[in-house]
Amino acid sequence: MEHPVRVLKQAGVALLAPAVAVAVAVVATSLVILVSGSQSGIGDFWSVMLGAPEHQTIVNIVNLGVELYIAAVAAAIGFRMGLFNIGVEGQYGLAAYVAAVFAGGMFLPGPLNIIVATVLAMVVGAAWAGIAALLKVYRGVSEVITTLMLNAIAPIIVTHFHNKYGEQTGYDIRTTPLTGSSTVAGWAPYGANGGEIWTLGLLAVVVGVGFWLLLNRTRLGFDLRATGLSPSAASASGVSAKKMVIVAMLLSGAVAGLVWIPDLFGHAHTYSDASFAGGLGFTGLAVALLGRNRAGGMAFGALLFAWLTSQSDALQIDTDIAPQIVEITQGICVLAVVVAYELVHRYRARSEQKAVAEAVPEAVAA
């Protein structure tokens, strides 16, 4: 059994990185506000951001956190494999549109319609990510380039079919709205005026648990992590690196396809420019980095980003500070935590080397 003092020291080192990152983010954001020329001061900004949110805002934080968490897990699957799936944005955008069109067609009875549309969204997301995987495996094309290009192509495809086959409603175009049993009622903890927490937000829990089990309790997860750490060593042990690339990208794309599903069936009920929430894929990448690609860390990161985004609305009401300051805060958080973890990693490595160096003479003397 490890010595209690050593365990406490290791725990302290583990907590040091996020503590340093938060401190850096607070200081840097405060400096930005100071030089921005706003009449409202630093205290006003942090008073709003750290103040108790309204009931509706709490619901918004939970719902947005669900979407960001699913997007983060989709990115993390690739990151843990050593792949940079920058295409989560395009994957969930295309999947959301296809799912909305299918569900709006009411081809199947209510619950079955929801299930099949959800599975279809996963298939579309996986197929779109699979293009990048195949190009990487068989043509050596970087997945960063292909996923970025696919991000640009996906909305063009969606816009073409949406404008051609969508329903015109005023200045907006939408897919056929969902009705009756093809919608999923939410939970209203604060009454009808407080908004609803999406029931299909439970998908985030399923995704998070599945992600942890896959990586830590299955042979496939071990092979994925091993290949990500050293493709050559994994190949030497009988693991096909090419197969792992394809599997990881397909899994990543499938999870990405779920990002907008809770909103589609719980609130939006149709796909349109007004109802669709874009940008979640790129923010999910930041959340994955902030959470160090760990299930628990990403949950914290998703809620933190959702909190900052939702609370930023109050800045326009209570202060004259631009809400874009919040985006700066989010960016600084990610940058600070990456740097802080690297510094802590180096400190931990030096400490272990020092401990080994001290232990060797004692062992020889004994």
C-alpha positions as CSV (number, residue, x, y, z in Angstrom):
1,M,0.0,0.0,0.0
2,E,1.2,3.5,-0.9
3,H,2.2,5.8,1.9
4,P,-0.7,8.2,2.8
5,V,1.6,11.2,2.5
6,R,2.5,10.2,-1.1
7,V,-1.1,9.7,-2.0
8,L,-2.1,13.1,-0.7
9,K,0.8,14.6,-2.6
10,Q,-0.2,13.0,-5.8
11,A,-3.8,14.2,-5.3
12,G,-2.5,17.7,-4.7
13,V,-0.5,17.6,-7.8
14,A,-3.5,16.4,-9.8
15,L,-5.6,19.3,-8.5
16,L,-2.8,21.8,-9.1
17,A,-3.3,22.0,-12.9
18,P,-7.0,23.0,-12.9
19,A,-6.5,25.4,-10.0
20,V,-3.7,27.1,-11.8
21,A,-5.8,27.2,-15.0
22,V,-8.8,28.8,-13.3
23,A,-6.5,31.4,-11.6
24,V,-4.9,32.3,-14.9
25,A,-8.3,32.6,-16.6
26,V,-9.6,34.9,-13.9
27,V,-6.6,37.1,-14.0
28,A,-6.4,37.3,-17.8
29,T,-10.1,37.9,-18.3
30,S,-10.0,40.7,-15.6
31,L,-7.1,42.3,-17.5
32,V,-9.1,42.2,-20.8
33,I,-12.0,43.9,-19.1
34,L,-9.7,46.5,-17.6
35,V,-8.3,47.5,-21.0
36,S,-11.6,47.2,-22.9
37,G,-12.8,50.6,-21.8
38,S,-16.1,49.4,-20.4
39,Q,-17.8,51.6,-17.9
40,S,-18.7,48.5,-15.9
41,G,-15.8,47.2,-13.8
42,I,-14.2,43.9,-13.2
43,G,-16.3,43.4,-10.1
44,D,-19.5,43.9,-12.2
45,F,-18.5,41.2,-14.7
46,W,-17.7,38.6,-12.1
47,S,-20.7,39.5,-10.0
48,V,-22.9,38.7,-13.0
49,M,-21.0,35.6,-14.1
50,L,-20.8,34.1,-10.6
51,G,-24.2,35.2,-9.5
52,A,-27.1,32.7,-8.8
53,P,-28.7,32.0,-12.2
54,E,-32.4,32.4,-12.8
55,H,-34.5,29.2,-13.1
56,Q,-34.8,29.4,-16.8
57,T,-31.0,29.9,-17.0
58,I,-30.4,26.8,-14.9
59,V,-32.5,24.8,-17.4
60,N,-30.6,26.3,-20.3
61,I,-27.2,25.4,-18.6
62,V,-28.3,21.8,-18.3
63,N,-29.6,21.5,-21.8
64,L,-26.6,23.2,-23.4
65,G,-24.3,21.1,-21.2
66,V,-25.8,18.0,-22.6
67,E,-25.1,19.0,-26.2
68,L,-21.6,20.1,-25.4
69,Y,-20.8,16.9,-23.5
70,I,-21.9,14.7,-26.3
71,A,-19.8,16.8,-28.8
72,A,-16.8,16.6,-26.5
73,V,-17.0,12.8,-26.2
74,A,-17.2,12.5,-29.9
75,A,-14.0,14.5,-30.2
76,A,-12.4,12.7,-27.3
77,I,-12.8,9.3,-28.9
78,G,-10.6,10.5,-31.7
79,F,-8.1,12.3,-29.4
80,R,-7.6,9.2,-27.3
81,M,-6.7,7.3,-30.5
82,G,-4.3,10.1,-31.6
83,L,-6.7,11.4,-34.2
84,F,-7.9,14.9,-34.6
85,N,-11.6,14.7,-35.6
86,I,-12.2,18.4,-36.3
87,G,-15.3,17.4,-38.2
88,V,-17.8,17.0,-35.4
89,E,-19.5,20.2,-36.5
90,G,-20.3,18.9,-40.0
91,Q,-21.1,15.4,-38.8
92,Y,-23.8,16.4,-36.3
93,G,-25.1,19.1,-38.7
94,L,-25.7,16.7,-41.5
95,A,-27.0,14.0,-39.1
96,A,-29.4,16.5,-37.5
97,Y,-31.0,17.4,-40.8
98,V,-31.4,13.8,-42.0
99,A,-32.9,12.8,-38.6
100,A,-35.3,15.8,-38.7
101,V,-36.4,14.9,-42.3
102,F,-37.0,11.3,-41.5
103,A,-38.7,11.9,-38.2
104,G,-40.9,14.6,-39.8
105,G,-42.0,12.1,-42.4
106,M,-43.8,10.1,-39.7
107,F,-43.0,6.8,-41.5
108,L,-43.2,4.8,-38.3
109,P,-45.2,4.9,-35.0
110,G,-44.1,7.5,-32.5
111,P,-41.5,5.8,-30.2
112,L,-40.2,3.7,-33.1
113,N,-40.0,6.8,-35.2
114,I,-37.8,8.4,-32.5
115,I,-35.5,5.4,-32.1
116,V,-35.0,4.8,-35.9
117,A,-34.3,8.6,-36.5
118,T,-31.8,8.6,-33.7
119,V,-30.0,5.5,-35.1
120,L,-30.1,7.1,-38.5
121,A,-28.4,10.2,-37.1
122,M,-25.6,8.0,-35.7
123,V,-25.2,6.2,-39.1
124,V,-25.0,9.5,-41.0
125,G,-22.5,10.9,-38.5
126,A,-20.4,7.8,-38.7
127,A,-20.6,7.6,-42.5
128,W,-19.5,11.3,-42.8
129,A,-16.5,10.7,-40.5
130,G,-15.8,7.4,-42.3
131,I,-14.8,9.4,-45.4
132,A,-11.9,11.0,-43.5
133,A,-10.9,7.6,-42.1
134,L,-10.8,5.9,-45.4
135,L,-8.8,8.7,-47.0
136,K,-6.3,8.6,-44.1
137,V,-5.9,4.8,-44.2
138,Y,-5.7,4.2,-47.9
139,R,-4.3,7.6,-49.2
140,G,-2.4,8.9,-46.2
141,V,-4.5,12.2,-46.2
142,S,-4.4,14.0,-42.8
143,E,-7.8,13.7,-41.0
144,V,-7.4,17.3,-39.9
145,I,-7.6,18.5,-43.6
146,T,-10.4,16.1,-44.6
147,T,-12.6,16.8,-41.6
148,L,-12.2,20.5,-42.1
149,M,-13.2,20.2,-45.7
150,L,-16.1,18.0,-44.9
151,N,-17.2,20.6,-42.3
152,A,-17.5,23.0,-45.2
153,I,-19.2,20.6,-47.6
154,A,-21.9,19.3,-45.1
155,P,-23.8,22.6,-44.7
156,I,-23.8,23.1,-48.5
157,I,-25.5,19.7,-48.9
158,V,-28.0,20.5,-46.2
159,T,-28.7,24.0,-47.5
160,H,-29.3,22.6,-51.0
161,F,-31.9,20.0,-50.0
162,H,-33.4,22.1,-47.3
163,N,-34.1,25.0,-49.6
164,K,-35.4,22.7,-52.3
165,Y,-37.7,20.5,-50.2
166,G,-38.3,22.4,-47.0
167,E,-41.5,24.2,-46.0
168,Q,-41.6,28.0,-46.3
169,T,-42.8,29.7,-43.1
170,G,-42.5,33.4,-43.4
171,Y,-38.8,34.2,-43.8
172,D,-37.7,30.8,-42.6
173,I,-37.6,27.3,-44.2
174,R,-38.2,24.3,-42.0
175,T,-38.6,20.5,-42.2
176,T,-42.0,19.0,-41.4
177,P,-42.6,19.6,-37.7
178,L,-42.8,16.7,-35.3
179,T,-46.1,16.1,-33.6
180,G,-47.8,13.8,-31.0
181,S,-45.9,10.7,-30.0
182,S,-42.9,11.7,-32.1
183,T,-41.9,14.3,-29.6
184,V,-40.5,13.7,-26.1
185,A,-41.9,15.7,-23.2
186,G,-39.3,17.2,-20.9
187,W,-39.0,17.8,-17.2
188,A,-40.0,21.2,-15.8
189,P,-38.5,21.4,-12.3
190,Y,-39.5,25.1,-12.0
191,G,-43.0,25.0,-13.5
192,A,-44.2,25.8,-17.0
193,N,-42.5,29.2,-17.1
194,G,-39.1,27.8,-16.1
195,G,-38.5,25.8,-19.2
196,E,-38.0,22.1,-19.7
197,I,-34.9,19.9,-19.3
198,W,-34.9,17.6,-22.2
199,T,-35.6,14.0,-21.4
200,L,-33.3,12.7,-24.1
201,G,-30.6,14.6,-22.4
202,L,-30.1,11.2,-20.7
203,L,-28.3,10.3,-23.9
204,A,-25.3,12.3,-22.5
205,V,-25.2,10.0,-19.4
206,V,-25.4,6.9,-21.7
207,V,-22.7,8.3,-23.9
208,G,-20.4,9.2,-21.0
209,V,-20.8,5.8,-19.3
210,G,-20.3,4.0,-22.6
211,F,-17.2,6.0,-23.3
212,W,-15.7,5.2,-19.9
213,L,-16.5,1.5,-20.2
214,L,-15.2,1.3,-23.8
215,L,-11.8,2.7,-23.0
216,N,-11.3,1.2,-19.6
217,R,-13.1,-2.2,-19.6
218,T,-13.0,-3.6,-23.1
219,R,-10.3,-5.0,-25.4
220,L,-11.3,-2.7,-28.1
221,G,-10.8,0.3,-25.9
222,F,-7.3,-1.0,-24.9
223,D,-6.4,-1.4,-28.5
224,L,-7.6,2.1,-29.3
225,R,-5.5,3.6,-26.6
226,A,-2.5,1.5,-27.3
227,T,-2.6,2.4,-31.0
228,G,-2.9,6.1,-30.1
229,L,0.2,5.9,-27.8
230,S,2.3,3.9,-30.2
231,P,1.0,2.6,-33.6
232,S,4.2,0.6,-34.2
233,A,4.1,-1.1,-30.8
234,A,0.4,-1.9,-31.3
235,S,1.1,-3.4,-34.7
236,A,3.9,-5.5,-33.3
237,S,1.4,-6.9,-30.7
238,G,-1.1,-7.9,-33.5
239,V,-3.3,-4.8,-33.5
240,S,-4.2,-3.4,-36.9
241,A,-3.5,0.3,-36.8
242,K,-5.5,0.9,-40.0
243,K,-8.5,-0.9,-38.5
244,M,-8.3,1.1,-35.3
245,V,-8.3,4.4,-37.3
246,I,-11.5,3.4,-39.1
247,V,-13.2,2.1,-35.9
248,A,-12.3,5.2,-33.9
249,M,-13.5,7.6,-36.6
250,L,-16.7,5.7,-37.1
251,L,-17.4,5.7,-33.3
252,S,-16.6,9.4,-33.1
253,G,-18.9,10.3,-36.0
254,A,-21.7,8.1,-34.6
255,V,-21.6,9.9,-31.2
256,A,-21.4,13.3,-33.0
257,G,-24.6,12.4,-34.8
258,L,-26.4,12.4,-31.4
259,V,-25.5,16.0,-30.5
260,W,-28.7,17.7,-31.6
261,I,-31.1,14.8,-31.0
262,P,-32.2,15.8,-27.5
263,D,-33.1,19.3,-28.8
264,L,-34.8,18.0,-31.9
265,F,-37.2,15.7,-30.1
266,G,-37.5,17.8,-26.9
267,H,-37.8,21.4,-28.0
268,A,-37.1,22.3,-31.6
269,H,-39.4,19.6,-33.2
270,T,-38.1,20.8,-36.7
271,Y,-34.9,21.7,-38.5
272,S,-34.6,25.3,-39.6
273,D,-32.1,28.2,-39.5
274,A,-34.0,29.5,-36.5
275,S,-34.1,26.3,-34.5
276,F,-30.8,24.6,-35.3
277,A,-27.9,25.3,-32.9
278,G,-24.7,25.5,-34.8
279,G,-21.2,25.8,-33.4
280,L,-21.6,23.0,-30.8
281,G,-19.0,20.8,-32.6
282,F,-16.2,23.4,-32.3
283,T,-17.0,24.2,-28.7
284,G,-17.1,20.5,-28.0
285,L,-13.5,20.3,-29.1
286,A,-12.5,22.9,-26.6
287,V,-14.5,21.1,-23.9
288,A,-12.7,17.8,-24.7
289,L,-9.3,19.6,-24.3
290,L,-10.4,21.2,-21.1
291,G,-11.6,17.9,-19.7
292,R,-8.4,16.1,-20.8
293,N,-10.5,13.6,-22.8
294,R,-11.8,12.1,-19.5
295,A,-15.5,11.4,-19.0
296,G,-15.6,13.2,-15.6
297,G,-13.4,16.1,-16.7
298,M,-15.5,16.7,-19.8
299,A,-18.7,16.8,-17.8
300,F,-17.2,19.6,-15.7
301,G,-16.0,21.4,-18.8
302,A,-19.4,21.1,-20.5
303,L,-21.2,22.5,-17.5
304,L,-18.6,25.3,-17.1
305,F,-18.9,26.4,-20.8
306,A,-22.7,26.1,-20.6
307,W,-22.7,28.2,-17.4
308,L,-20.5,30.9,-19.0
309,T,-22.5,31.0,-22.2
310,S,-25.9,31.1,-20.5
311,Q,-24.8,33.7,-17.9
312,S,-23.4,35.9,-20.7
313,D,-26.9,36.9,-21.7
314,A,-27.2,38.9,-18.4
315,L,-24.1,40.9,-19.2
316,Q,-26.1,42.9,-21.8
317,I,-28.8,43.6,-19.3
318,D,-26.8,44.4,-16.1
319,T,-23.5,45.8,-17.6
320,D,-22.1,47.3,-20.8
321,I,-19.5,44.6,-21.1
322,A,-19.5,42.8,-24.4
323,P,-20.7,39.2,-24.2
324,Q,-17.7,38.3,-26.4
325,I,-15.6,38.6,-23.3
326,V,-17.1,35.2,-22.2
327,E,-15.7,33.6,-25.4
328,I,-12.3,35.0,-24.5
329,T,-12.7,33.5,-21.0
330,Q,-13.5,30.1,-22.5
331,G,-10.5,30.3,-24.8
332,I,-8.2,31.3,-22.0
333,C,-9.5,28.4,-19.8
334,V,-8.6,25.9,-22.5
335,L,-5.2,27.3,-23.2
336,A,-4.4,27.7,-19.5
337,V,-5.4,24.1,-18.6
338,V,-3.4,22.7,-21.5
339,V,-0.3,24.6,-20.4
340,A,-0.9,23.9,-16.7
341,Y,-1.2,20.2,-17.2
342,E,2.0,20.1,-19.2
343,L,3.8,21.9,-16.5
344,V,2.4,19.6,-13.8
345,H,3.3,16.6,-16.0
346,R,6.9,17.8,-16.1
347,Y,7.0,18.5,-12.4
348,R,5.6,15.0,-11.7
349,A,8.2,13.4,-14.0
350,R,11.1,15.2,-12.3
351,S,9.7,14.2,-8.9
352,E,9.5,10.6,-9.9
353,Q,13.0,10.7,-11.3
354,K,14.3,12.2,-8.1
355,A,12.5,9.6,-5.9
356,V,14.0,6.8,-8.0
357,A,17.5,8.3,-7.8
358,E,17.2,8.5,-4.0
359,A,15.8,5.0,-3.7
360,V,18.6,3.3,-5.7
361,P,21.5,4.1,-3.3
362,E,19.3,3.0,-0.4
363,A,18.5,-0.3,-2.1
364,V,22.2,-0.9,-2.9
365,A,23.3,-0.2,0.6
366,A,20.7,-2.6,2.0
